[in-house]
């Protein structure tokens, strides 16, 4: 049996792409998108019809309103393929504005509901800043479920959980990238890969903490660089995987070992972490990797949203 089929037996496999034609091949349960993925998909000739249709239907809309329509249009197409949920990301420029994030999330949900998609099939994707987490707390209290993205450490994860967030996305590959760059010549590929990969270790710690304290927030590992990282997190609640790595998993015949389990987590010992604003900001400030990668991730998503905006303006 190939690795992908085995993985589906112990973990919910999610497609990390805006290219829904490629998604059909792997039959994931859920799907995630972000501005980078939507930008890539929007530049493919196969999806030009979506953009043209949106521009024609909304001739007087602002460019930002067209982007909202495009995000939802991709989400609607994806939901015709998958049985579960799609994550739709709000503008990263709102990552430090609680009320604006809530307002944008309401707008996205309204657009989905206008075409008959119920909110239980949507996860509003928000960066895991302090403000983003507070926005998600409000939305969750209204029955709008959220996916907190750009999670790089335990304090972000636990603060999300204490805010009753539905799902978090720890970014494995970006943690590893940072570690390789900063360790430089001290990086040892042999001893720092697989279950000892820095990104894998971080996400495993989050998983074990959550299961130890019976936290219901779902954990979805993201941002993978290779299938070894994926195999090392087999058993995680969800894993969102690019089409390229899904292909590798599907083509690899090997035995998969479950690495994460509730039973193992329960055998460990954790002290509860304080998640008030001061504790959150102090712990983030003391973690150079998380601080740098969170800021970088937000900047990159803003840059790609700007490119998407420019693309739509040239096509109007």
N, C-alpha and C positions, 0 to 999 in steps of 0.2 A: 504494500500500500504506500502511496506517495505521502510526503510530509504534510501537504496541505489537507488531505482527507483526514489524516490522523490529528492534525491540529484542530480541525473543526469539531472533533469529538471531545476536546477538553477546554476549548476557548471559543468565544464568539469571534469569528473572523469578519473584519470590516474592510471595505475597499477604500483606500485613501487616494481618491481621484475625482476629477470632474468629467472624465471621459467615460460616459456611460456605455458607449459601444464596447469598450474593453472590459467593462464591469460584467457584462453578460457572460463572459467566458468562465468566470470564477464563482459565480453565484454566492456572493457574501450575504450575510443577514442584514447588516447596516452599511452605511456609507458616510464618509466625511468629506467635506470640501473646505477650501480656504481661498483667499484672494489669489494666491499664487497658482493654485490648481485651476481655478476658474479662468484666470488670464490665459494659461496655457491652452485650455480647451477652447476658449473663445477665439483663439487665433487659428484653430484648425478649420479647414474648409467645410468639414462635415457638420459643423455647428453654426455656420454662418446664417442658416435659415432661422435659427432662434433669435439671433441679434436683429436680423432684418424684420422679423415678425414683431418684436418688442418695439422697435423704433416706429414701425408703421402704426401699431395700435396706440402708441402714446406720443403723438407728434409734438405736444406742448409740454411734455415732462422735462424736468431738469435732468442733467446728466446723472446726478446722484440718485434720482428717482428711477432712472433707467437701470442703474446698477442693481438697485433693490429688485426690480422686476427680473433682471437677468439671473440673479442669484436664485430667486424663487423658481424661475423657469427651468433652470438646471435641476433644482431640487425636485420639482414635479416629475421631470423625465426620469430621474434616478429612482423615485418612489414607485414608478411603474415596473421597475426591474427587481427591486429588492423587497422582501417581506417586512422589513423592520423600519428603522428610523434613518433620517438624513440629518447631518449637522450642517447648519447654515450660519456662517460667521458674520457678525456685525462689523462695521467699519472700525478698524484698529485705531483710528484717530480718536475714538471715543473711549479708549482704554482707561482714561483717568477722569471720566465724567459719569457719575452714577446715573443721574436723571436722563442724560442724553442716551446712555446705553439702554435704559429701560424703555424709553420712547422708541428707539430704533427697533428693539426686539418686538414691541407691540406692532409696529408697522410690518415687520416681516411675517408675523403670525397672521395679521389681517390679510396680507396678500395671499398667503397659503389658503386661508379659510375661504377667500373669495373664489377660489377654484376647487373648492370641495375637499381640501386636505385638512384633516383635524390636527390639532396641536399635539396630540399624543404621538404623532409620527415625526415630530420636529424637535431637534435639539438646537437651541440658540447657542452659538459658539462665541465665547468671550474670553479675552486674555485674562490670566489669573493674577492681575494686579489687585491691590487692596480694594480699589474702587470697583473693579470688575466683579470681584467676589461679592461685594455689597449689592451691586446691581442684580446679580444672579440670585441672591437671597430674597430680594423683593419679587423677582419673577417667579421663583419657585413657590413663594407664598400665594401666588396668583394661579398656580397650576401650569405655568410655562416652564418646561424643563430645559436645563442648560448643560452645555459641555464646556468646562473651563479648560482652556488650552494654554500652551506654553508653561506647563508645570515642570519645574526643575528640581524641586526639593520637598522635604517632608512638611515644612511649615505651610507652604502653599497648599499642599494636598489636604492637610488636616483642617486648615481654615476653610477650605471649600466644603469639607465634610460637615464641619460645625455650622455651616450656612445652609445645610440640607441640599447641596447641589447634587443633581442626578448623576453626573459623570465627570471625571477628570481625565485629561490627556497628558501624562508624563512623556517628555520628549527624550527618548533614549539616545538616539544618534547624535543629537546636538551636545549632550553632556559628554559623550565620548570624544567628539570633535574638539571640545574645549580642553579636555584632559590631555589629549595627544599634543595639542598646540602648546599648552603650558608646561607639560612635563618634558617636551622636546626630546633630548637625547636619553632622558631617564625613562621614557615610555618603552615598555617591554610588551610587544604584541602577544608573545606566547603566554605570559602570565597575566595579562590584562584583557583577555578576550573571553568569550563564552560567558559562564556564570560569574566570572570575575571582571567583566567589562564594567566600567564605571557607570554607564547609563543603565545597564541591567541591574547592578547592585542598588542603585537609587530607586528604581521602580520596584524591585523586590522588597525593599525596606518599606515602601509605601503600602504595598500589598499586605505584607505581614502585620504591619501596624493596624491597618483597617480590619483585617480578619480577626486579629487578637481582641479588638474592642467591639467587634460585631457592627462595624460601620457599614451602612447600606450603600453609600456612594459607590458607583461603579468605577473601576479603574481600566482605562483603555491605553495600553502602551502604544506610542506613536513614534514617528521619525526614525525608522530603522535604516541602517546602513548595509546590513547583510543578513542572510538567513540564520546565521549562528546566534545573533542577538534575539531573533524571533524564537528559535528553538529553546533558548535559555530562559524564556518567559512563558513557556507552555504551561497552561493552567491559569494564567491571568484572566480576569473577567472578559476582557475584549482586547484585541490587537488590531490596529488599523494599518494596513499594509499596501504599499504601492503595487501597481500591476506588474512591474518588473520583478519584484520579489515574490509576488504570488505565483508568477510563472516559474520561477526557480523552485519554489516549494512543490509545485505541481509536477515538475519534471524530476524531482529527486526521490528515489526509492531508498528509504532508510527507516530505521526504527526511531520513533520519537519518544523521549522520556519526559513525563510530566515533572516540571521543576517547582511549581508553586501549588500549595494546597492549604486549605483551611486547617487541617489537622496539624501540619507542620507549624503554621503560624501560631496556633493555640499553645504549642509547646514552648514558645519563646516568652520573653518578658519585656514589656514596654512600660514606661512611665508616660502618663498623659501630657500632651503639650499644650501650653497656654496659647490661645489664638486671638487675644485682644489686639487692637491696632498697634499698640506700642510694641508688644512682643513680636508681632508679625514684621513690623518694619525693622526692628533690631536684628532679628534672625535673617531677614533678607539682606540687610546691610553687611552682615558678617559672612555672607556666602557670595564670594566674588563671582563664581561661575553662574549661579542663579540670577544674580543681579545683571550681569553682562548679557547672558543669553535671553533673558526676558526682554530687556531693552532692545537688543538686536532683532529679536523676532518681531516685536511691534513695529520697529522701523522698516523692516523688510516687507511686512504686510501692508503698511501704509504706502510704500513705494510701488508695490504691485497694484494696489487699488488705484493709485494715480495713473499708472500705465493703462489700466483697464478703462479709466475715465477718458484718457486721451484717445484710446482706440474707439470708443463709442462716439466721441465727438467728431472723429474723422469720417465716420460712417453715416452721420446724420444728413 
